[in-house]
């Protein structure tokens, strides 16, 4: 299951956000059901990022992570950078092709 979040960061706070995200990465990577994650930076909009997190199940994210004490630390590190608050969606793999 893939979690996709478009993160719009307060302009001028991008470098501070990236540093905080590196710290927050250790939180999410230690959660039950976590597989991997990526943070992508938008080429055209310097204040926009795309967060991609692979979870074993939807519940690993929505229940396991979101209701955990670790999520409170994640929020403390990152949520004050968002404007507006991100939209988060979940996707299931339909097709995968690798070279």
C-alpha positions in Angstrom: 0.0 0.0 0.0 1.4 3.4 -1.0 0.7 6.5 1.0 1.0 9.7 -1.1 1.1 13.1 0.4 1.6 16.4 -1.4 3.4 18.7 1.1 3.3 22.5 0.5 5.9 24.1 2.8 5.9 27.7 3.9 8.1 29.5 1.4 11.6 30.2 2.8 11.3 27.2 5.2 12.4 24.5 2.7 15.9 23.9 4.1 14.6 23.8 7.7 11.9 21.4 6.6 14.4 19.1 4.9 16.6 19.0 8.0 13.6 18.2 10.2 12.4 15.6 7.8 15.7 13.8 8.1 15.2 13.6 11.8 11.6 12.5 11.4 12.6 9.7 8.9 14.0 7.7 11.8 10.6 7.8 13.5 8.6 6.4 10.5 11.2 3.9 9.5 10.9 2.1 12.8 7.1 1.7 12.7 5.4 -1.7 12.4 4.4 -2.3 8.8 6.8 0.3 7.3 8.5 -0.8 4.1 10.2 2.3 2.6 9.7 6.0 1.9 10.9 8.8 -0.4 10.7 12.6 -0.3 10.7 14.2 -3.7 11.2 17.9 -4.3 9.1 19.6 -7.0 11.3 21.1 -9.8 8.9 23.9 -10.7 7.5 24.8 -7.3 10.3 25.0 -4.8 8.0 24.9 -1.8 6.3 21.6 -2.8 7.3 18.1 -1.9 5.9 14.7 -2.5 6.1 12.1 0.2 5.7 8.5 -0.8 5.6 5.8 2.0 5.2 2.1 1.3 3.3 0.3 4.1 2.4 -3.4 4.4 -1.2 -2.5 5.1 -3.5 0.5 5.2 -4.0 0.0 8.9 -0.2 0.1 9.5 -0.4 3.7 8.5 -3.9 4.9 9.6 -4.1 3.0 12.9 -0.6 1.8 13.8 1.3 5.0 13.0 -1.3 7.7 13.3 -2.4 6.6 16.8 1.1 6.1 18.1 3.1 8.2 20.5 5.7 8.3 17.7 3.3 10.2 15.5 3.0 12.9 18.1 6.8 13.4 17.7 6.4 13.3 13.9 3.8 16.1 14.1 5.9 18.2 16.4 8.9 18.0 14.0 7.0 18.6 10.7 3.4 19.9 10.9 4.3 23.5 11.5 6.0 23.7 8.1 2.8 22.9 6.1 0.6 25.5 4.5 -2.0 24.3 3.7 -2.2 21.0 5.6 -1.4 18.1 3.1 -3.8 15.9 1.4 -3.0 12.2 2.0 -4.2 9.4 -0.3 -3.6 5.7 -0.4 -3.0 3.6 -3.5 -2.8 -0.1 -4.3 -0.4 -1.4 -6.9 -2.0 -2.4 -10.2 1.0 -2.7 -12.5 4.8 -2.6 -11.9 7.4 -2.6 -14.6 11.2 -2.3 -14.0 14.0 -2.1 -16.4 
